[in-house]
């Protein structure tokens, strides 16, 4: 197997590398004899060109953020704000990071994430002399809000209080179906020029935080339409103990095909 890569200046996990390796390993398990060559595109789209048994495919990666991932994001935000406040010796009293339903929280490692953490630490420092029950908003949008609330003058800690919108199993699958539909529509527009030169386009879904359920994804995909222009759709799901063979510095994942014109790939 051969790979040609570009370097990304970022300390975070490269989701494209995780996803494409999951895809290639899955294909190798189906048929270990087929030759697979991976070329990472510098001027994307697509993200990769992959040749499988002599046939060339354009491969595009896109993230899907489920409620499982959002829960993890909330926990990471809480931990980071707490660490920032402790490092600055600004934590005087007991506070709660209040998350109501699902406000749009920036992705980890981004500039907006850093600004949010810094703002939260500043708010906590400014509230040290405020009465208990005082609250200061960090984010507020149509989906909910994020706030810091002072609970007591005593102690030196920050808790996490999340009040999510309660969803039944069917609602979770409906949410995932909508995420699939939106991603497919967006990628069709993005890849319109690629389609002119390559009809074999493969879309790789990346479950951003690795907490997805394969059965939920498969059931949700049954309600999706308008993907026939794609050759295949594959989803890299939960993290596992398998190594990443293409990019050893990046974690490995298991994955599953949601759709393919090649019946042998199912």
C-alpha positions as CSV (number, residue, x, y, z in Angstrom):
1,X,0.0,0.0,0.0
2,X,1.3,3.5,-0.9
3,X,0.5,6.9,0.5
4,X,1.4,10.4,-0.5
5,X,0.6,13.0,2.3
6,X,0.5,16.7,3.0
7,X,1.4,18.1,6.4
8,X,-1.2,19.8,8.6
9,X,0.0,22.4,11.1
10,X,-2.3,21.4,14.0
11,X,-2.0,19.6,17.3
12,X,-5.4,18.1,17.1
13,X,-6.4,14.7,15.8
14,X,-6.5,14.8,12.0
15,X,-10.0,13.5,11.3
16,X,-9.3,12.9,7.6
17,X,-6.4,10.6,8.5
18,X,-8.4,8.7,11.0
19,X,-11.3,8.3,8.6
20,X,-9.4,7.3,5.4
21,X,-7.4,4.7,7.3
22,X,-10.6,3.2,8.7
23,X,-12.0,3.0,5.2
24,X,-8.8,1.4,3.7
25,X,-8.5,-1.1,6.6
26,X,-12.1,-2.1,6.1
27,X,-11.5,-2.7,2.4
28,X,-8.4,-4.7,3.2
29,X,-10.4,-6.9,5.5
30,X,-12.9,-7.6,2.7
31,X,-10.1,-8.5,0.2
32,X,-6.5,-8.4,1.3
33,X,-5.3,-9.1,-2.2
34,X,-6.5,-5.9,-3.8
35,X,-3.9,-3.2,-4.3
36,X,-4.8,0.2,-2.7
37,X,-3.0,3.5,-3.3
38,X,-3.8,6.6,-1.3
39,X,-2.9,10.1,-2.5
40,X,-3.8,13.1,-0.2
41,X,-4.9,16.0,-2.4
42,X,-3.2,19.3,-1.8
43,X,-5.8,21.4,-3.6
44,X,-9.0,19.8,-2.3
45,X,-11.7,18.9,-3.0
46,X,-11.6,16.0,-2.9
47,X,-9.6,15.2,0.2
48,X,-8.0,12.1,-1.3
49,X,-7.6,10.2,-4.6
50,X,-7.6,6.5,-3.9
51,X,-7.0,3.8,-6.5
52,X,-8.5,0.4,-5.6
53,X,-7.7,-2.6,-7.8
54,X,-6.9,-0.3,-10.7
55,X,-10.0,1.9,-10.3
56,X,-9.6,5.6,-9.3
57,X,-12.0,7.1,-6.7
58,X,-12.4,10.7,-5.4
59,X,-12.8,10.5,-1.6
60,X,-14.2,13.3,0.6
61,X,-14.4,13.4,4.4
62,X,-17.1,15.2,6.4
63,X,-17.8,15.3,10.2
64,X,-21.0,14.3,11.9
65,X,-21.5,15.6,15.4
66,X,-24.1,13.5,17.4
67,X,-25.4,14.1,20.9
68,X,-22.9,11.6,22.2
69,X,-20.2,13.9,20.9
70,X,-21.9,17.0,22.2
71,X,-21.9,15.5,25.7
72,X,-18.2,14.9,25.5
73,X,-17.6,18.4,24.2
74,X,-19.4,19.8,27.2
75,X,-17.3,17.8,29.6
76,X,-14.1,18.9,27.8
77,X,-15.1,22.5,28.0
78,X,-15.9,22.2,31.7
79,X,-12.5,20.6,32.4
80,X,-10.6,23.2,30.4
81,X,-12.4,26.2,32.1
82,X,-11.6,24.6,35.5
83,X,-8.0,24.1,34.6
84,X,-7.6,27.6,33.3
85,X,-9.1,29.1,36.4
86,X,-7.0,27.0,38.7
87,X,-3.9,27.9,36.8
88,X,-4.6,31.6,37.2
89,X,-5.4,31.2,40.9
90,X,-8.7,33.0,40.2
91,X,-11.1,30.4,41.6
92,X,-12.6,31.7,44.8
93,X,-16.0,30.1,45.6
94,X,-18.2,27.4,44.1
95,X,-19.5,27.8,40.6
96,X,-21.4,25.9,38.0
97,X,-21.0,25.8,34.2
98,X,-24.7,25.8,33.2
99,X,-25.5,24.4,29.8
100,X,-29.2,24.5,28.8
101,X,-30.2,22.3,25.8
102,X,-27.7,22.6,23.0
103,X,-26.0,26.0,22.3
104,X,-23.5,26.2,19.5
105,X,-20.2,25.5,21.3
106,X,-17.0,26.1,19.2
107,X,-14.8,23.1,18.3
108,X,-11.9,22.3,20.5
109,X,-8.6,23.8,19.5
110,X,-10.1,26.6,17.5
111,X,-9.6,30.4,18.2
112,X,-13.2,30.7,19.3
113,X,-12.8,27.8,21.8
114,X,-9.8,29.6,23.3
115,X,-11.7,32.9,23.5
116,X,-14.7,31.1,25.2
117,X,-12.4,29.5,27.8
118,X,-10.6,32.8,28.5
119,X,-13.9,34.6,28.8
120,X,-15.3,32.0,31.3
121,X,-12.2,32.3,33.5
122,X,-12.5,36.1,33.4
123,X,-16.2,35.9,34.4
124,X,-15.4,33.6,37.3
125,X,-12.7,36.0,38.6
126,X,-15.1,39.0,38.3
127,X,-17.9,37.1,40.1
128,X,-15.7,36.4,43.2
129,X,-17.4,39.2,45.2
130,X,-20.8,38.7,43.6
131,X,-23.7,37.2,45.7
132,X,-24.5,33.5,45.4
133,X,-27.0,32.9,42.6
134,X,-25.4,35.5,40.3
135,X,-25.3,34.3,36.7
136,X,-23.4,35.5,33.6
137,X,-24.0,34.3,30.1
138,X,-21.2,33.1,27.9
139,X,-23.3,32.0,24.9
140,X,-26.9,32.4,24.0
141,X,-28.6,31.4,20.8
142,X,-31.8,29.8,19.4
143,X,-30.6,26.3,20.6
144,X,-30.0,27.2,24.2
145,X,-27.5,28.9,26.4
146,X,-24.1,28.6,28.2
147,X,-23.6,30.5,31.5
148,X,-21.5,30.7,34.7
149,X,-23.5,30.7,37.9
150,X,-22.1,31.3,41.4
151,X,-23.4,28.8,44.0
152,X,-21.5,29.8,47.1
153,X,-18.7,31.9,48.5
154,X,-17.2,28.8,50.0
155,X,-14.9,26.3,48.3
156,X,-12.8,26.6,45.1
157,X,-14.5,24.5,42.5
158,X,-16.5,24.5,39.3
159,X,-19.3,22.0,38.6
160,X,-21.0,21.1,35.4
161,X,-24.8,21.3,35.2
162,X,-26.3,20.3,31.8
163,X,-30.0,20.3,31.0
164,X,-30.3,18.6,27.6
165,X,-33.3,18.5,25.4
166,X,-34.7,15.0,26.1
167,X,-34.9,12.8,23.0
168,X,-36.4,9.4,22.4
169,X,-34.6,6.8,20.3
170,X,-36.6,7.7,17.2
171,X,-35.7,11.4,17.7
172,X,-32.0,10.6,17.9
173,X,-32.2,8.7,14.6
174,X,-34.2,11.5,13.0
175,X,-31.5,14.0,14.1
176,X,-28.8,11.7,12.6
177,X,-30.8,11.4,9.4
178,X,-31.0,15.1,9.0
179,X,-27.3,15.4,9.6
180,X,-26.7,12.9,6.9
181,X,-29.0,14.7,4.4
182,X,-27.5,18.1,5.1
183,X,-23.9,16.8,4.7
184,X,-24.7,15.0,1.4
185,X,-26.4,18.1,-0.1
186,X,-23.5,20.3,1.0
187,X,-20.9,17.9,-0.5
188,X,-22.8,17.6,-3.8
189,X,-22.4,21.4,-4.3
190,X,-18.7,21.3,-3.2
191,X,-17.9,18.4,-5.5
192,X,-19.7,19.5,-8.6
193,X,-16.4,20.2,-10.5
194,X,-14.9,16.9,-9.3
195,X,-17.9,15.0,-10.7
196,X,-17.0,16.2,-14.2
197,X,-13.7,14.4,-14.0
198,X,-14.5,11.4,-11.8
199,X,-17.9,9.7,-11.4
200,X,-16.6,7.4,-8.6
201,X,-17.0,9.6,-5.5
202,X,-16.9,8.1,-2.0
203,X,-18.1,10.0,1.0
204,X,-16.6,9.2,4.3
205,X,-18.5,10.2,7.4
206,X,-16.5,10.9,10.5
207,X,-18.3,10.6,13.9
208,X,-16.5,13.6,15.4
209,X,-16.2,12.3,18.9
210,X,-16.2,8.5,18.4
211,X,-19.3,7.8,20.5
212,X,-21.7,6.8,17.7
213,X,-23.7,3.7,17.5
214,X,-23.5,1.7,14.3
215,X,-27.1,0.4,14.6
216,X,-28.4,3.9,15.0
217,X,-26.4,5.1,12.0
218,X,-27.7,2.3,9.8
219,X,-31.3,2.8,10.9
220,X,-31.0,6.6,10.4
221,X,-29.6,6.2,6.9
222,X,-32.7,4.2,5.8
223,X,-34.5,7.6,5.8
224,X,-32.0,9.4,3.7
225,X,-32.4,10.0,0.0
226,X,-30.6,11.8,-2.8
227,X,-27.2,10.0,-2.4
228,X,-27.3,8.0,-5.6
229,X,-24.7,10.3,-7.3
230,X,-22.2,8.9,-4.9
231,X,-20.4,5.5,-5.4
232,X,-20.2,4.7,-1.7
233,X,-20.8,6.1,1.8
234,X,-18.7,4.8,4.7
235,X,-18.8,5.9,8.3
236,X,-15.8,5.7,10.7
237,X,-17.4,5.0,14.0
238,X,-16.0,4.3,17.5
239,X,-12.3,4.4,18.4
240,X,-10.8,1.0,18.9
241,X,-7.5,-0.7,19.8
242,X,-6.6,-1.1,16.1
243,X,-3.6,1.0,15.0
244,X,-3.7,3.5,12.2
245,X,-1.7,1.9,9.5
246,X,-1.6,4.8,7.1
247,X,-0.8,7.5,9.7
248,X,0.6,5.9,12.8
249,X,0.6,9.1,14.8
250,X,-3.2,9.2,14.6
251,X,-5.7,6.9,16.3
252,X,-7.4,4.0,14.5
253,X,-11.1,3.3,14.2
254,X,-13.6,0.7,13.1
255,X,-16.1,1.6,10.4
256,X,-19.1,0.4,8.3
257,X,-20.5,1.0,4.8
258,X,-23.9,2.7,4.8
259,X,-24.2,2.4,1.0
260,X,-22.2,1.2,-2.0
261,X,-22.7,0.4,-5.6
262,X,-20.1,-2.3,-5.2
263,X,-22.1,-5.2,-3.5
264,X,-18.9,-6.8,-2.4
265,X,-18.1,-3.9,-0.1
266,X,-21.2,-4.4,2.1
